[in-house]
Amino acid sequence: MTVAVSVENLSVVYDDFRALDTASVEVEAGESFGLVGESGSGKSTLLRAIAGLAPVSDGAIRVQGRELRGARRNKAFYRSVQMVFQDPYGSLHPRQTIDRQLVEPLAIHGISDGERRILKALDEVGLGSGFRFRYPHQLSGGQRQRVAIARALILEPSILLLDEPTSALDASVQAEVLNLLEQVRRDRKLTFLMVSHDLGVVTHMCGRLAVMQGGRVVERLTSADLVAGRIAEDYTRNLMVASKGFRRKTA
């Protein structure tokens, strides 16, 4: 298999706090890979480091075989890698229409077929063209997150970084958005790197996962291993107990 994202011995330090400590993960092209752990375990920091939003003090990040150096990412990187954040309201500009927020990345990248891409992206996330000229405050939380996903898809990336994409939503809406993401991944043959504190979400969405604690990866396993209880670390077992509604239905 082709490796889409490789993180090797990555460290992120803020003043005297080591948020990420020699963490390593490898994500194959086309798979959905999960990062789980308690709050402060470093999972979101790892995602932000890949996106160039966290200062890397040591280690290497490779995306599609190319090593990323420094915090700055070029336009080619952002056309292939997009991020969806936890809070859809916070990630959308409150005073700009949905149309304006979808046009912006297209303008930055000099993409000319904007009309086609906007209509396609909105349709793909289950929102009609009537949503184009609304403002974020006129949408529900689930609709706002669908807009955020549409904005990430509009550049037609191959990799999505998903930072707790449904944790701010009601349970019923969470299921809808997760099913949407899975459908998009299959249709577009995308690679997902997903952060979640909910093991039920991760086992539903991801085939493999890494468990993080204190900025380190303490265990790597498949979702099938997790469900079957084939776990080496007590920390992972405690996460299972703490994760409310931990279920995975088998076919």
C-alpha positions as CSV (number, residue, x, y, z in Angstrom):
1,M,0.0,0.0,0.0
2,T,1.0,3.6,-0.6
3,V,1.7,5.7,2.5
4,A,-0.3,8.9,2.4
5,V,0.9,10.4,5.7
6,S,3.9,9.5,7.8
7,V,4.8,11.1,11.1
8,E,8.1,10.0,12.6
9,N,9.3,10.8,16.2
10,L,7.4,14.1,16.1
11,S,7.7,16.6,19.1
12,V,5.9,19.8,19.7
13,V,7.0,22.1,22.6
14,Y,5.2,25.2,23.9
15,D,7.6,27.0,26.3
16,D,8.3,24.3,28.8
17,F,5.3,22.1,27.9
18,R,5.9,19.1,25.6
19,A,2.5,18.7,23.9
20,L,3.9,16.0,21.6
21,D,6.7,13.7,22.5
22,T,8.4,11.6,19.7
23,A,5.0,10.5,18.3
24,S,4.9,8.3,15.2
25,V,2.0,7.2,13.0
26,E,1.7,6.0,9.4
27,V,-1.5,6.3,7.4
28,E,-2.1,4.4,4.2
29,A,-3.7,6.0,1.1
30,G,-7.4,5.5,1.1
31,E,-7.8,4.4,4.7
32,S,-9.5,6.1,7.7
33,F,-7.1,6.2,10.6
34,G,-8.1,7.2,14.1
35,L,-6.3,9.0,16.9
36,V,-7.8,8.6,20.4
37,G,-6.9,9.6,23.9
38,E,-8.0,11.7,26.8
39,S,-8.0,15.5,26.6
40,G,-4.5,16.8,26.5
41,S,-3.1,13.5,25.1
42,G,-1.7,15.3,22.0
43,K,-4.0,13.9,19.4
44,S,-5.2,17.3,18.1
45,T,-1.7,18.7,18.4
46,L,-0.5,16.0,16.0
47,L,-3.2,17.0,13.5
48,R,-2.3,20.6,13.8
49,A,1.4,19.9,13.3
50,I,0.6,18.2,10.0
51,A,-1.4,21.2,8.9
52,G,1.4,23.6,9.9
53,L,-0.6,25.1,12.8
54,A,1.7,23.8,15.6
55,P,5.5,24.4,16.0
56,V,7.5,21.2,15.3
57,S,10.6,21.0,17.4
58,D,11.8,17.6,16.2
59,G,10.9,14.7,14.0
60,A,9.6,14.4,10.4
61,I,6.3,14.7,8.6
62,R,5.9,13.3,5.1
63,V,2.7,13.7,3.0
64,Q,2.5,11.6,-0.1
65,G,6.3,10.9,0.1
66,R,7.3,14.6,0.5
67,E,8.8,15.8,3.7
68,L,7.3,19.0,5.1
69,R,9.7,21.4,6.7
70,G,8.8,24.3,9.0
71,A,5.3,25.6,9.7
72,R,4.8,27.1,6.3
73,R,2.8,25.0,3.8
74,N,2.6,25.8,0.1
75,K,-0.6,26.0,-2.0
76,A,0.0,22.5,-3.4
77,F,-0.1,21.1,0.1
78,Y,-3.4,22.7,0.9
79,R,-4.9,21.6,-2.4
80,S,-4.2,18.0,-1.3
81,V,-4.7,18.3,2.4
82,Q,-7.6,20.0,4.1
83,M,-8.7,20.1,7.8
84,V,-12.2,20.1,9.3
85,F,-12.3,21.6,12.8
86,Q,-14.3,20.7,15.9
87,D,-16.4,23.8,16.2
88,P,-18.2,24.6,12.9
89,Y,-19.4,28.0,14.2
90,G,-16.0,29.1,15.2
91,S,-14.4,28.0,11.9
92,L,-16.9,29.9,9.7
93,H,-16.8,33.7,9.4
94,P,-20.0,35.0,11.1
95,R,-20.4,38.0,8.7
96,Q,-19.8,36.2,5.4
97,T,-22.3,34.3,3.4
98,I,-21.8,30.6,2.8
99,D,-21.2,31.4,-0.9
100,R,-18.4,33.9,0.0
101,Q,-16.7,31.3,2.3
102,L,-16.8,28.7,-0.4
103,V,-15.5,31.1,-3.0
104,E,-12.5,32.2,-0.9
105,P,-10.3,29.1,-1.2
106,L,-11.1,28.9,-4.9
107,A,-9.9,32.5,-5.3
108,I,-6.8,31.9,-3.3
109,H,-5.8,28.9,-5.5
110,G,-6.8,30.6,-8.7
111,I,-9.4,28.0,-9.6
112,S,-11.7,29.1,-12.4
113,D,-14.5,26.5,-12.3
114,G,-15.9,27.8,-9.0
115,E,-19.6,27.6,-9.9
116,R,-19.4,23.9,-10.7
117,R,-17.3,23.1,-7.6
118,I,-19.6,25.1,-5.2
119,L,-22.8,23.4,-6.5
120,K,-21.1,20.0,-6.4
121,A,-19.7,20.5,-2.9
122,L,-23.1,21.7,-1.5
123,D,-24.9,18.8,-3.2
124,E,-22.4,16.3,-1.9
125,V,-22.9,17.3,1.7
126,G,-26.7,17.4,1.4
127,L,-27.3,21.1,1.2
128,G,-29.0,22.7,-1.8
129,S,-28.0,25.8,-3.6
130,G,-30.5,27.7,-1.5
131,F,-28.0,27.7,1.4
132,R,-25.4,29.7,-0.6
133,F,-26.5,33.1,0.5
134,R,-27.3,32.4,4.1
135,Y,-25.1,33.3,7.0
136,P,-23.7,30.8,9.6
137,H,-26.1,32.0,12.3
138,Q,-29.0,31.1,10.1
139,L,-27.9,27.4,10.0
140,S,-28.1,24.6,12.6
141,G,-24.9,23.1,14.0
142,G,-25.2,20.1,11.7
143,Q,-25.7,22.4,8.7
144,R,-22.7,24.5,9.7
145,Q,-20.5,21.4,9.9
146,R,-21.7,20.3,6.5
147,V,-20.7,23.7,5.1
148,A,-17.2,23.3,6.8
149,I,-16.9,19.8,5.1
150,A,-18.0,21.3,1.7
151,R,-15.4,24.0,2.1
152,A,-12.7,21.4,2.8
153,L,-13.9,19.3,-0.3
154,I,-14.1,22.2,-2.7
155,L,-10.3,22.1,-3.5
156,E,-10.7,18.4,-4.2
157,P,-8.1,17.2,-1.7
158,S,-6.9,13.6,-1.3
159,I,-6.4,13.8,2.5
160,L,-8.8,15.2,5.2
161,L,-7.6,15.9,8.7
162,L,-10.7,15.6,11.0
163,D,-10.4,17.1,14.5
164,E,-13.4,15.9,16.5
165,P,-15.7,16.7,13.6
166,T,-19.0,15.7,15.4
167,S,-18.3,16.2,19.1
168,A,-20.1,19.6,19.1
169,L,-23.3,18.1,17.6
170,D,-26.3,16.4,19.0
171,A,-26.2,12.6,18.9
172,S,-28.7,12.2,16.1
173,V,-26.9,14.8,14.0
174,Q,-23.5,13.2,14.7
175,A,-24.7,9.9,13.1
176,E,-25.8,11.8,10.0
177,V,-22.5,13.7,9.6
178,L,-20.4,10.6,10.2
179,N,-22.4,8.7,7.5
180,L,-21.9,11.7,5.2
181,L,-18.1,11.6,5.8
182,E,-17.9,7.9,5.2
183,Q,-19.9,8.3,1.9
184,V,-17.6,11.1,0.8
185,R,-14.5,9.1,1.6
186,R,-15.7,6.1,-0.5
187,D,-16.9,8.3,-3.4
188,R,-13.7,10.4,-3.6
189,K,-11.3,7.7,-2.4
190,L,-10.0,10.0,0.3
191,T,-7.6,9.3,3.2
192,F,-8.9,10.3,6.6
193,L,-6.9,11.0,9.8
194,M,-9.5,11.5,12.5
195,V,-9.2,12.6,16.1
196,S,-11.9,11.6,18.5
197,H,-12.3,10.9,22.2
198,D,-15.2,8.6,21.4
199,L,-14.1,5.0,20.7
200,G,-17.5,4.2,19.3
201,V,-17.0,6.8,16.6
202,V,-13.5,5.6,15.8
203,T,-14.4,2.0,15.6
204,H,-17.3,2.9,13.3
205,M,-15.2,5.1,11.0
206,C,-11.6,3.8,11.2
207,G,-10.0,0.5,10.4
208,R,-6.8,1.2,12.5
209,L,-6.1,3.6,15.3
210,A,-3.3,4.9,17.6
211,V,-3.9,5.5,21.3
212,M,-2.2,8.6,22.7
213,Q,-1.3,9.5,26.3
214,G,0.9,12.4,27.4
215,G,1.9,13.3,23.9
216,R,3.0,9.8,23.1
217,V,1.6,6.9,21.1
218,V,1.2,4.2,23.7
219,E,-0.7,1.6,21.5
220,R,-1.5,0.8,17.9
221,L,-4.3,-1.6,17.1
222,T,-7.2,-2.3,14.7
223,S,-10.8,-1.5,15.4
224,A,-11.5,-5.2,15.4
225,D,-8.9,-5.8,18.1
226,L,-10.4,-3.0,20.2
227,V,-13.9,-4.4,19.9
228,A,-12.7,-7.9,20.7
229,G,-10.7,-6.7,23.7
230,R,-7.3,-7.6,22.3
231,I,-5.7,-4.7,24.1
232,A,-2.2,-4.5,25.6
233,E,-2.5,-1.3,27.7
234,D,-4.6,-0.6,30.8
235,Y,-4.9,3.0,29.6
236,T,-6.7,1.8,26.5
237,R,-9.0,-0.4,28.6
238,N,-9.8,2.6,30.8
239,L,-10.7,4.7,27.7
240,M,-13.1,2.0,26.7
241,V,-14.9,2.2,30.0
242,A,-14.9,6.0,29.9
243,S,-16.2,6.3,26.4
244,K,-20.0,6.5,26.7
245,G,-22.1,4.4,24.4
246,F,-19.2,2.4,23.2
247,R,-20.7,0.0,20.7
248,R,-19.9,-1.5,17.3
249,K,-22.5,-3.5,15.4
250,T,-21.3,-6.3,13.4
251,A,-22.8,-7.3,10.1
